[in-house]
């Protein structure tokens, strides 16, 4: 079944638990913190914005970004995941596009940065397909790629 109508909505009392129940594939688990940890982190770092990814009205993924610029003078994407049962349908790409629009429109982001493990092929393909560029930035075991939204 192919899902359509992808949207993002802030994590709230109605969807937080559904976000916590989502799981990535076994081989992706080493790259991701559990969504519950990310939601908790957002309660102690108020500039972090957690969102549920919905497709056809059901919660199928989770993302979180910083609403304020930080390293590399960019707004950082902290998490983006789609539940293993819904991967491979373009949901992650559609949700990332919505997130980039939200970051620019609501928080004035001009530059977006995301870090990921270089061996995470799925993340690499997603960000490359959306125009993120590897400018050689490395933070520990992660590489950081950059996308200019505006000058």
C-alpha positions as CSV (number, residue, x, y, z in Angstrom):
1,X,0.0,0.0,0.0
2,X,1.5,3.3,-1.0
3,X,0.7,6.2,1.3
4,X,0.2,9.8,0.2
5,X,-0.7,13.1,1.8
6,X,2.5,13.5,3.8
7,X,2.4,16.2,6.5
8,X,4.3,17.2,9.6
9,X,2.8,18.4,12.8
10,X,4.4,19.4,16.1
11,X,4.7,16.7,18.7
12,X,1.8,17.1,21.1
13,X,-0.3,15.3,23.7
14,X,-2.1,13.5,21.0
15,X,0.8,12.1,19.0
16,X,3.9,11.9,21.3
17,X,3.3,8.2,22.2
18,X,2.8,7.2,18.6
19,X,6.1,8.8,17.8
20,X,7.8,6.8,20.6
21,X,6.5,3.5,19.2
22,X,8.1,4.0,15.8
23,X,11.1,1.9,14.9
24,X,13.7,2.0,12.2
25,X,15.1,-1.1,10.6
26,X,17.6,-3.1,12.6
27,X,20.5,-2.0,10.5
28,X,19.6,1.6,11.1
29,X,19.4,1.5,14.8
30,X,23.0,2.2,15.4
31,X,22.6,5.6,13.7
32,X,19.5,6.8,15.6
33,X,18.5,7.8,19.1
34,X,15.1,6.5,20.1
35,X,12.4,9.1,19.5
36,X,11.5,9.1,23.2
37,X,15.0,10.4,23.9
38,X,14.7,13.1,21.3
39,X,11.3,14.2,22.7
40,X,12.8,14.4,26.2
41,X,15.8,16.4,24.8
42,X,13.4,18.9,23.3
43,X,11.9,19.6,26.8
44,X,15.3,20.7,28.1
45,X,16.5,22.5,24.9
46,X,13.6,24.8,24.1
47,X,15.0,25.7,20.6
48,X,14.6,22.1,19.5
49,X,11.3,21.5,17.6
50,X,10.0,17.9,17.4
51,X,7.5,16.9,14.7
52,X,5.5,13.9,13.9
53,X,5.5,12.8,10.2
54,X,2.0,11.8,9.1
55,X,0.9,10.0,5.9
56,X,-2.7,9.5,5.2
57,X,-3.6,10.6,8.7
58,X,-1.4,8.2,10.6
59,X,1.9,8.8,12.4
60,X,4.7,7.1,10.4
61,X,7.8,9.1,11.3
62,X,9.5,11.6,13.5
63,X,11.8,14.6,12.9
64,X,13.4,17.3,15.0
65,X,15.4,20.4,14.2
66,X,16.9,23.4,15.9
67,X,14.9,26.6,15.5
68,X,18.0,28.7,16.1
69,X,21.3,28.7,14.2
70,X,24.3,27.0,15.8
71,X,27.5,25.5,14.5
72,X,28.4,26.5,10.9
73,X,25.9,29.4,11.3
74,X,23.1,27.0,10.3
75,X,19.9,25.6,11.6
76,X,20.6,21.9,12.3
77,X,18.4,18.9,11.6
78,X,18.7,16.7,14.6
79,X,16.6,13.7,13.7
80,X,14.5,12.4,10.8
81,X,13.2,8.8,10.7
82,X,10.4,6.9,9.1
83,X,9.1,3.7,10.7
84,X,10.5,0.6,9.0
85,X,7.0,-0.4,7.8
86,X,6.8,2.8,5.7
87,X,10.3,3.2,4.3
88,X,10.9,3.3,0.6
89,X,7.8,5.2,-0.3
90,X,9.2,8.7,-0.5
91,X,7.8,9.8,2.9
92,X,11.1,10.8,4.3
93,X,11.9,13.0,1.3
94,X,8.5,14.6,1.3
95,X,8.7,15.2,5.1
96,X,12.2,16.7,4.8
97,X,11.0,19.1,2.1
98,X,8.2,20.2,4.4
99,X,10.6,20.6,7.3
100,X,12.9,22.8,5.2
101,X,10.0,25.0,4.3
102,X,9.0,25.2,8.0
103,X,12.5,26.0,9.0
104,X,12.7,28.9,6.5
105,X,9.2,30.3,6.8
106,X,8.8,30.0,10.6
107,X,12.3,30.4,11.9
108,X,14.2,32.3,9.2
109,X,16.6,29.5,8.3
110,X,18.9,30.5,5.5
111,X,21.3,27.6,5.8
112,X,20.5,24.1,7.0
113,X,23.0,21.5,8.3
114,X,22.6,17.9,9.1
115,X,25.2,15.4,10.5
116,X,25.1,11.7,9.9
117,X,27.4,8.7,9.9
118,X,29.2,8.4,6.5
119,X,28.2,4.7,6.3
120,X,24.5,5.5,6.6
121,X,23.7,5.1,2.9
122,X,20.0,6.0,3.3
123,X,20.7,9.3,4.9
124,X,23.5,10.1,2.3
125,X,21.1,9.4,-0.6
126,X,18.3,11.4,0.9
127,X,20.3,14.5,1.6
128,X,22.2,14.4,-1.6
129,X,18.9,14.1,-3.5
130,X,17.7,17.3,-1.8
131,X,20.7,19.3,-2.7
132,X,22.8,19.1,0.5
133,X,26.5,19.4,-0.2
134,X,29.5,17.9,1.6
135,X,31.9,20.8,2.3
136,X,34.3,18.7,4.3
137,X,32.8,19.4,7.8
138,X,33.3,16.6,10.3
139,X,32.1,16.3,13.9
140,X,33.5,13.3,15.6
141,X,32.2,10.2,13.7
142,X,29.7,12.2,11.7
143,X,30.0,14.2,8.5
144,X,27.9,17.4,8.2
145,X,26.3,18.4,4.9
146,X,24.9,21.8,4.1
147,X,22.1,23.3,2.1
148,X,21.7,27.0,1.4
149,X,18.0,28.0,1.5
150,X,18.7,31.7,0.9
151,X,21.6,34.1,0.8
